[in-house]
Amino acid sequence: MKREVFKRLVHTIFGAEEEELVCSEFFRQLPRYVDLERSGRDAAALLPKISHHIHQCPECEEVYKALRDVADS
């Protein structure tokens, strides 16, 4: 197993919160998160559950990266 994959698994297991954000709610709030980032604001501090979900859910992280890339172009 690659070291990065192992680190992500450990982070996912030990980083779990009692009430996790579901992906549908993540998708609803994601555009706002990206807009905050692009405006120079601390999106992670303003929307901590979104930030946490990005690090917990690889599929949603990919969507986040894609949206951020589109917004930056």
C-alpha positions in Angstrom: 0.0 0.0 0.0 1.4 3.4 -0.9 2.3 5.7 1.9 -0.1 8.4 0.8 -3.1 6.0 0.6 -2.2 4.7 4.1 -2.0 8.2 5.5 -5.3 9.1 4.1 -7.0 6.0 5.5 -5.6 6.7 9.0 -6.7 10.4 8.7 -10.2 9.3 7.6 -10.5 6.8 10.5 -9.3 9.1 13.3 -10.7 12.3 11.8 -14.3 11.1 11.7 -16.7 13.4 13.5 -19.8 12.3 15.4 -22.1 13.9 12.8 -20.5 13.8 9.3 -21.7 16.0 6.5 -23.4 14.0 3.8 -22.3 14.4 0.2 -25.5 16.0 -1.0 -25.1 18.8 1.6 -21.4 19.2 0.6 -22.4 19.6 -3.0 -25.0 22.3 -2.0 -22.4 24.3 -0.2 -19.4 23.7 -2.4 -19.8 26.6 -4.8 -19.9 29.0 -1.8 -16.7 27.4 -0.4 -14.9 27.9 -3.7 -16.1 31.5 -4.0 -14.8 32.2 -0.5 -11.4 30.8 -1.4 -11.2 32.7 -4.7 -12.1 36.0 -2.9 -9.1 35.4 -0.5 -11.2 34.6 2.5 -10.5 31.7 4.9 -13.1 29.2 3.5 -11.9 26.4 5.9 -12.6 28.6 8.9 -15.9 29.9 7.6 -17.2 26.5 6.5 -15.3 24.0 8.6 -17.6 21.0 7.8 -17.0 21.5 4.1 -13.3 21.6 4.6 -13.4 18.5 6.8 -15.5 16.7 4.2 -13.0 17.5 1.5 -10.4 15.7 3.5 -12.6 12.7 4.4 -14.3 11.9 1.1 -12.0 11.2 -1.9 -14.9 11.5 -4.4 -16.0 14.8 -3.1 -12.4 16.0 -3.0 -12.2 15.3 -6.8 -15.3 17.3 -7.4 -13.9 20.1 -5.3 -10.7 20.2 -7.2 -12.5 20.1 -10.6 -14.8 23.0 -9.6 -11.8 25.0 -8.3 -9.9 24.4 -11.5 -12.9 25.5 -13.6 -13.3 28.6 -11.4 -9.6 29.5 -11.8 -9.6 29.2 -15.5 
